[in-house]
Amino acid sequence: MINLGKLKEIKDLRKVWPHEALDFTPWLAEDDNLALLADAVGLEITLDETESSVGDFNVDIYATETGTDKKIIIENQLEDTNHDHLGKLITYASGKSADIIIWVVKRAREEHRAAIEWLNNHTDENILFFLVEIKLYQIGSSDIAVKFEVVEKPNDWTKEIKRNVNNSPTLQARYDYWVAFNDYAFKNSNFSKTFNKRKASTDHWMTLSIGSSACAITISQVRKFNHLIVELYISDDKELYHRLYDNKVMIENEIGLQLEWNELPEKKASRILAYQTVDFDNKDDWPNQFDWLMDVAVKIKKAFKKYI
């Protein structure tokens, strides 16, 4: 018989993090820990700063959704939710013009769960509220493990209906493709270890984090030309583009592909990409297309990250 340990929940979070600002916020701001929260809410999060000023107050974490300009605030509370922190959350969201608001707490009281649900249902469809509980577990004397449990999130069904009322068949096809890609790609251990899962949308692109706010990996379905694209998109940093271009030969040798290098001198952005021609309507070929996307995205991240 195999001896199985008993999973025990640690109720007092302050045994691990005695102080919110001095202990928990710095811990959460570390890349691996912020990635745990990001994975729970289904976002890619790039840290901008901790204890970010909002008038006379400070929001615990100010961040950006990787690959977009959407601003994120994260307010931490190692106790049960209360009216004071809910008020701070709204104040900080207003002061930072936040698009995504995440409230991380020990336990969500029912009235505050209802408040977050109400905000999601009655604010603009581009404003997203998440209420997340922190759970700590241990088996015997093992290391303590942390888990983030989302207890309130945007009503995707309602918002999807709002967003897609006038959807064209093309938009629906894009959405179906990304849903199938997510289902396929994140069953692959290598890919799921390299990238966090992104929510499927009707956009023709999906952004994956490379670990820098200056650039991101974007995978795209350009149906007009039947092109499947993987690219490093540099939003506004020509110096970074030229530094990468100086290492072009080594980068391409490591990836095993000849890339297109587009500085786009008249624009802020620059693009470095690979593409192949595919038949998006042939669903039997989707696994091959997904394999190519996954393979190239992983190789691009590995090859470029050392120069960024």
N, C-alpha and C positions, 0 to 999 in steps of 0.2 A: 504493500500500500504506500502511496505517495503522501507525505505529510503536507497538508495545505495550510498556509497561514491565514489568519483572520484579518480582514481589512478593517482598519479602525480610522474613523474620521476624527481629526483634531479640530475641536470646536473653537479654541482660543487662538485666533490668528496672530495675536501679539506675542505668542511664544516664539514665533518665527520672525515676525517683523514688529518690534516693540513700538516703533513710531512711523506714522504714515509718511511724512515728508522726508525724514532722515533715513528710513530703512526701506519701506515698501516702494516708494516712487523711484529711487535709484535702482532697485532690483528690477522693477517692471520695465524701466527704460533700457535695460541691457538687451541686445539684439535677440538672443535666443528666447528670452522671456516675453518680449513684446511680440515675437512671432507666435508664441502660444496663444496670446490674446487675439492676435490678428486671425489666426486659423479658426478660433472659436466663433468669431463674428463674420468670417468669410471675406476679409479684406486684406490688402497688402498695406502695411503701415510703415512709413519712414519717419523716424523721430526728428523733430526740429529743435525743441528745447524742453527742459523741465523747469517747473516753477516759473512759467512764462507770465509776464506782467499783463494784468487786465485792470487798468486804473490803479486803485489802491490795493488790489488783490492779486493773487497768483493762481493760475490754473496748473494742476499737477503736471500734466503732459500736453504739449502742443505738438501736433504732427501733421503729416500730409498723406493722403492716399497715394501710394506709389504709382507713378505714371499718369496722374491727373493733378489738377490744381485744387482738388477738394481738401478743405481743411478739417482737421480732426481735433477735438479736445477730449481728454480723458480725465475724469475726476474720480479720485480714489477715496474709499471710506472703509476702514477696517471694523466698522460697527454696522448695526442695522441702519437701513435708510431712515432719513429724517427730513423734515421740511426745510431745515437750514441748508442742507446740501443740495436739495432739489432747486432751491432758489439760487444758489451759487451756480448750479449747472446752467440755468437759463441765462444768468448774468454773463457767465463766461462765453456761452455760445453766441450771445449778442455782441459782446465786446470783440470777439475774434472772428465774427462773421462765419461761424463754423457750419459746415455742411453735414458733418457726422459727429454725433455726441455719444460718448460711451461713459456710463456710470458703473464703476467697479466697486462692489460692496460685499460685506460679509453675508448679510441676509436682506432680501427685498421684502419690505412690508407690503401687505396687500394693497393698501391705498396708494402706495408709490408705484407699484406695478400697474395699477389702473391709470395713474397719471401719465406714465410713459406710453401706455397703449393709446391713451387719448391724444397725446401729442403726435404720435405716429399717424393717427387717423385724421387729424385735423390741421396738420401743417402741410406745407408744400411737399410735393412728391420727391423733391430732391433733398429734403432734410430728413436725416435718418437718426433715430434714437435707439440705443441699445442699453439694456440693464443686465449686468453680468454679475453673478455671484462667484466668489472665490471659495474653492473647496480644497482642504488639505487632507491627505490620507497617508497612512503608514501601515506596514505589515511587520509586526514584531518590533525589532530594533532597526529596521531598514531605513534607508534615506526617506525623507518626507517628500511626497509627490504633490504637485499642485495641479488643479484642474479648474478651468474657467467654464462655468455653465451659464449659457444665455437664457434668461428667464423672460425677457421681453425684447422684441425686435420688430423692425418694420413689417407691416402686413403685406408681404410680397404679392399675395394674390390681388388685393385691392389696388396696390400701386401698379402692378403689371397691367391690370385692366385699364387704369387711367392712362398709363404710358402707351398702351398698344391699341387704343380704341380705333385708330385709323391706320393700323399696321397694313403694310403692303405684303404680298406673298414673299418678296425678297427679304423683308425684315423678319418675317416668321422663319424663313429658311436659315437665316443667319443664327437666330436663336436656337433652332433645333440642332444646328451643327455644333454650337458651343456646348449645349447640354450633353450631346453625345461624346464630344471631346473630353469633357470633365469626367464623365462616367468611365471612359476608357483610360485616360492618362493617369488618373490618380489611383488606379489599381496597380500601377507600376511603381515599385518601391524606390527605384533610382530617381524617377521624376518627382515623386511626392516628397522625397527628402530634399530635393533641390529647390522646389517651388511650392508656395502656398496656394491652395485652391482659390480661384476667383469665381465670382458669381457669373453665370451665363447672362448675356444681354442681347439686345438686338443690334448692338454696334458691330461694325465689320472687323473690329480689332479686340484683342484681349491683352492686357498688360501683365507682365510678370516681373517681379523684383530682381534686381541684380545687386542690391545692397547699397545703392547710392541714390541720393536725391537728384543728382545731375543727369541721370540717364536711367533707362529701363529697357527691358526686352519686350518687344511687341510682336505678337503673332496675329496675322491678318488673313482674311478671306476676301480677295478682290474679285468678285464674281463677274464683273464687266470684262475682265481679261482672263478669267479662269486661273488666277495666280494665287498660290498659297505662299505667304511671306513670313520669314522670321527676321527680325531686325533689331539692332541696337539703336534706340532712338535717343539722341542727345538733345535735350530741350533748348539749352541756351549756353553753350560752352565751346566755343571754337578752339580754345586752347587745348581742351581735352580731346577734341576730334583730331587735331594735328599731332598730339602726343601718341594717340592710338595709330594714326597713319604712319608715323615714323617706325612703328613695329609691325607694319602690315604683313611682311613676309613671314615673320615668326607666328603671328596670329593665324594666318591662313593655313600655314603648315600644320599647326596644332589642330585646327578644326577639320582640315582635310577638304576644304571647299574654297573656291575663288569667290570672294564677296564683291558686291557693288559698294563703292565708297562714294557717297554723295555729300559733299560739304555743304551744298546749298548756300553759297556766299551771300545771296540777297536776302536770306531768311535767318532767323535766330537759330532754328533747329538744324541738326545734321543727322544723316541716316547712313547706317552701314547694314547691308542686308543680303540675304540669300532668298531665292524663290524657285518654285517649280510650277509647271503648268499641270493642272488637275481637272478632273470632271467632278464638280461639287454635287451634281445630281445623281451620281453613281454611288449609292450608299454602300454597296458591296466593297467599294474601294476606300471607304472612310478609314478603316484600320490602317491601311498603308499610308494614307495621308497623315493620320495622327502619329504614326511611328516616325515619320519624317519630321514633323513639327517638334516632337519630343526630343529626338536625337539632336537636331540642330540647335534647339534652345539650350539644352544642357551643355553642349560643346561651346556655344557662344558665351554662356555665363562663365564657364571654367576658363576659357582662353582670355576673355577681356578683363575679368575681375582683377587679375594681378596687375593690370596697368591703370586701374581706376582709383 
